[in-house]
Amino acid sequence: MKPPTASLHRCGKNYMSSLPPMPPGGNFPIPAESNDPLLAFQCVPAIRPYLAEDTSAAVLIDSAIVYYEIANARTIYLDSGPVSEDELEVSINLDGNTLGTATIPLNATAYEIPFSLQGIQPQTSPYNLSCEATYNSMGQTPQAFSATASLYVLPNPPSGAVTKMDYRSGALLARPATGGSGNFEPVFPIGFYTQFDGHLSTDLSLVDELKAQGFTIIHPVPTFSNMTAFLDVVDRMQEVGLYLMYDMRLTYMNSSSVTEQVNALKHRPNLLLWYTADEPDGTSDPLSATINAYDLIHDLDGYHPVSLVLNCQDYYWTNYTAGADIVMQDTYMIGNNVSFSSEWDTVCTPDYGDCGCDNCVSIPAGDSQAVPPNSTLPPGPVPANSGIGSYFNIADRVSSFKNRLEVMGWQRTKAVWTVPQAFGESQYWTRLPTGEEWVVQSIMGINHGALGVVPWVDPTSDDIKASVSAFAKSLPNITPFLFDAQSALSRTNYVVGGIDVATWTNGLRTLVLAANTNYVNETFSWNEIGRTGVGLTVVFRSGSLETTSDGFTLGPVSSGALVLSG
């Protein structure tokens, strides 16, 4: 989070009252519809990167039938029978050699074709995989489709410092942050953007506290005016087993500085990922800035993913997202007026204004149940454009990012994380969220596809810190559903009243993650998801959660994680 700079624009819009509305441009193009079915044939390696020590690998095939022009979608002439009965003959090739073949169904998602890495020499540059598919329709010439993918098989690094991305689920895989021996395991990143100067730099015991509170990462926020103290913090993080998310926001457009920082830190065993741009869309950084930094970092390192956060709802999203493996969103809608700017005394529209939450919408007119108890809204019916931000802004932002990734053909190679609001009483935001409101924000992000939670900012309130800690400590019971390749594909979303729900099913067990966005009690019936309450275990609760054989009731802005067995 950062305020408007000396620029007269935020997300490409004028925001000062002395300036007129101005369409910002840069909108993500809506894919053209097709009257004919299209095959969006895509392939990617299951893991990035593979290492010299790995002996086996796999390619993931997507064969979606769509009716809009997304990446690599081409017309397919289907038989008259059910699509579910149609198949593709697929081969995976490298330098003229066939690595694997399979017969896969149409509309397959992440269909896995294994192959051996024997004979593929490790190198720092990627191999170019060729994926070929043939569809044999009755009475027609066989139709051919193709796609390409980059296969990374890297030398084993001397330090063992590697973070892999599992393209089956979007999870990060890492060895223990302590630098000790161990297998690559999924890591759910949860931990604050944490002020370094004046906070982390002054008290090394804070690292121990954060570990005890259940966090997996720390994201120190520059400046790092005392590098000796910074390295002491990183050393202590490694000792206690916390991963580092390293921030270059102030220097990511300076190639000499990026080179120096990456070379200094890339061998740290607890380095999880790099972070380059902080809201580059908000400040209209050069459109090539993030991809330039990304390419440089991968040339220097290649063993860790790159992340950034976007602030705008829809402003040159493709250009900025191109420069990241992980794109984060920071929709801040608590304690601010999302329709009228208290800072600049203007309305906020798609063409004008800055309310601290770009293009965010108010709760629906008449929806008194979504009004916080500390609201300054006058008595009477809730008007349209009340300025009270809806929690569904978070769901919409994460979902739109996921949808755009699919349109670009990036849905496997890039992941989305969420940045919940953990601050207030400054600028646009008159108050901090409560701890329960913080949890609602986070679950809304996860329910719609976010695979990491990095709140802005620590120091924060004791109430928020306690809620974040409780949620972090519950994650070992939740993340196996999020990161399992099959259950990740089963995520299903529901909205009942003010409750946002997502489910993930793994065999006979189903995770139900629910957040009540209203400030009154809300009830959810098991019938909504076609289940009973048999074998129910509550693995997390925030606020009030009561369960029965028929369903559950959440108190005002309360949340829960429940596992059904059988």
Stockholm file with secondary structure:
# STOCKHOLM 1.0

chainA/1-566         MKPPTASLHRCGKNYMSSLPPMPPGGNFPIPAESNDPLLAFQCVPAIRPYLAEDTSAAVLIDSAIVYYEIANARTIYLDSGPVSEDELEVSINLDGNTLGTATIPLNATAYEIPFSLQGIQPQTSPYNLSCEATYNSMGQTPQAFSATASLYVLPNPPSGAVTKMDYRSGALLARPATGGSGNFEPVFPIGFYTQFDGHLSTDLSLVDELKAQGFTIIHPVPTFSNMTAFLDVVDRMQEVGLYLMYDMRLTYMNSSSVTEQVNALKHRPNLLLWYTADEPDGTSDPLSATINAYDLIHDLDGYHPVSLVLNCQDYYWTNYTAGADIVMQDTYMIGNNVSFSSEWDTVCTPDYGDCGCDNCVSIPAGDSQAVPPNSTLPPGPVPANSGIGSYFNIADRVSSFKNRLEVMGWQRTKAVWTVPQAFGESQYWTRLPTGEEWVVQSIMGINHGALGVVPWVDPTSDDIKASVSAFAKSLPNITPFLFDAQSALSRTNYVVGGIDVATWTNGLRTLVLAANTNYVNETFSWNEIGRTGVGLTVVFRSGSLETTSDGFTLGPVSSGALVLSG
#=GR chainA/1-566 SS CCCCCSSSEETTEECSTTSCCCCCCCCCCCCCEEEEEEEEEEEEESEECEETTCCEEEEEEEEEEEEECCTTEEECCCCSSCGGGCEEEEEEEETTEEEEEEEEETTCSSEEEEEECTTCCCCSSCEEEEEEEEECCTTSCCEEEEEEEEECEECCCTTCCCEEEETTTTEEEECCTTSCSCCCEEECCBCCEEETTTTGGGCTHHHHHHHHTTCSEEEEESCCCCHHHHHHHHHHHHHHTCEEEEECTTTTTCHHHHHHHHHHHTTCTTEEEEEEEESTTTTTCCTTHHHHHHHHHHHHTCSSCEEEEECCSSSSHHHHHTTCSEEEECCCCSSSBSSEETTTTEECBTTBCCCSSTTCCBCCTTCGGGSCTTCCCCSSSCCTTCSBBCTHHHHHHHHHHHHHHHHHTCTTTCEEEECCBCCCSBTTBSSCCCHHHHHHHHHHHHHTTCCCBCCEEESCCHHHHHHHHHHHHHGGGTHHHHHSHHHHHTCEEEEETTEEEEEEEETTEEEEEEEECSSSCEEEEGGGGTCCCTTEEEEEEESCEEECSSEEEECTTCEEEEEEEC
#=GC SS_cons         CCCCCSSSEETTEECSTTSCCCCCCCCCCCCCEEEEEEEEEEEEESEECEETTCCEEEEEEEEEEEEECCTTEEECCCCSSCGGGCEEEEEEEETTEEEEEEEEETTCSSEEEEEECTTCCCCSSCEEEEEEEEECCTTSCCEEEEEEEEECEECCCTTCCCEEEETTTTEEEECCTTSCSCCCEEECCBCCEEETTTTGGGCTHHHHHHHHTTCSEEEEESCCCCHHHHHHHHHHHHHHTCEEEEECTTTTTCHHHHHHHHHHHTTCTTEEEEEEEESTTTTTCCTTHHHHHHHHHHHHTCSSCEEEEECCSSSSHHHHHTTCSEEEECCCCSSSBSSEETTTTEECBTTBCCCSSTTCCBCCTTCGGGSCTTCCCCSSSCCTTCSBBCTHHHHHHHHHHHHHHHHHTCTTTCEEEECCBCCCSBTTBSSCCCHHHHHHHHHHHHHTTCCCBCCEEESCCHHHHHHHHHHHHHGGGTHHHHHSHHHHHTCEEEEETTEEEEEEEETTEEEEEEEECSSSCEEEEGGGGTCCCTTEEEEEEESCEEECSSEEEECTTCEEEEEEEC
//
